Amino acid sequence: MNAAVSAAPTVPSSPHVMNTYGRLPIAMSYGRGVRVWDVNGKEYLDALAGIAVNTLGHGHPKLVPALQDQVAKMMHCCNYYHVPDQERLAQMLVERSGMTNVFFCSSGLEANEAALKLARKYGHDKGIERPEIVVYEKAFHGRSIATLSATGNARIQAGFGPLVEGFIRVPVNDIDALKKATAGNPNVVAVFFETIQGEGGVNPMRVQYLRDVRALCDEQDWLLMIDEVQCGMGRTGKWFAHQWAGIVPDVMPLAKGLGSGVPIGAVVAGPKAATIFQPGNHGTTFGGNPLAMRAGVETIRIMEEDGLLDNAARVGLHLQTRLLTSLLGKPGVKEVRGQGLMIGIELAKPCGVITQRAADAGLLLSVTADSVIRLVPPLIMTIAEADEVAAILLPLIEAFLAE
Ligand SMILES: *Cc1c(COP(=O)(O)O)cnc(C)c1O
């Protein structure tokens, strides 16, 4: 480490970057596996993975040379031309999802915007002039005007009205509420939700609910659109979290973990939605660029080669069991929930301070929905590393609850 780096201030400041995040006073430098180091040389165990993005951790020995090769070959050429890795990645996603066609973009909100446009055009193609889409309480779908309108969080929407219209909001896991909210409404075109809500506090949809909504969408000829941006790409131990219910959606936005750190988004569509977009209906300059496509192809290839779906299921179950054993029934602990390496610990009081305390103790995590400690580590995490997460986190929670 050179002198300039070691002399860096312990508390960085950002006078020129817009003040959009409540940042911790830590400046990151580099990572290896499930560990990262800040500019002062302090080491952290990474149970956040850049918010469920770094599927393969940091500096993966198989991913890095592939990306270096691609950077030297070509990063971008635009969609006036065929990009061979688009077809490769699309085929990989189609085979693993049971769906048929893919549109590529560069982020989660873009994938969700495309899904919302698909739903609206699906309606217009059927002669519905004012299509309406069912969305959920506590949902998070992104920060663009349309996706923040679909999001179920007044704080995210505050200051950005008028919101986009055409949404009907319902509570999670309540099929009667969904039926009641849509009864006799001929304008409904789609139901849109996350299989496990991420930002909303790690709230899983129940298996039976997922099956009931699939059946209702079939019966009513609505699109079932499942936002797998956070819970997808192997995090729960299956490629896509809804696969635990044995269902297949009509539209599935992906992003976050798909490129293991390279910005990428995708909308996967089944037969009902695969031909709604025609030339001129949608597009984005960076979408499907050779670098992002290579990252997606290599991420999936390496995940399979290294058995990371099984690893996510096994290590996730171990970690969740370990947390449950220590926390279950403790006053102040409401619930430990999630699947695979997507785990939420809900406390009875707001616990945002845990983020800084964990970082001080050498552990990166986040607190979402005010009182839910969220663990979404890289899928390469081992049992021993999961034990380390628990060993750092559990005493912090105990101390916090005793305050
Ligand atoms: C993060 C997230 C998004 C938004 O993705 P961005 O890449 O930040 O635009 C959308 N949906 C879900 C479920 C997410 O977790």
The ligand as an ORCA input file, in Angstrom:
! r2SCAN-3c Opt
* xyz 0 1
  C     -32.668     -3.446     -6.534
  C     -34.005     -3.809     -7.031
  C     -34.590     -3.154     -8.134
  C     -33.937     -1.978     -8.800
  O     -32.747     -2.306     -9.409
  P     -31.718     -1.144     -9.817
  O     -30.642     -1.865    -10.556
  O     -31.263     -0.503     -8.550
  O     -32.470     -0.188    -10.667
  C     -35.811     -3.605     -8.574
  N     -36.435     -4.630     -7.995
  C     -35.920     -5.274     -6.951
  C     -36.643     -6.424     -6.357
  C     -34.696     -4.879     -6.415
  O     -34.195     -5.496     -5.344
*
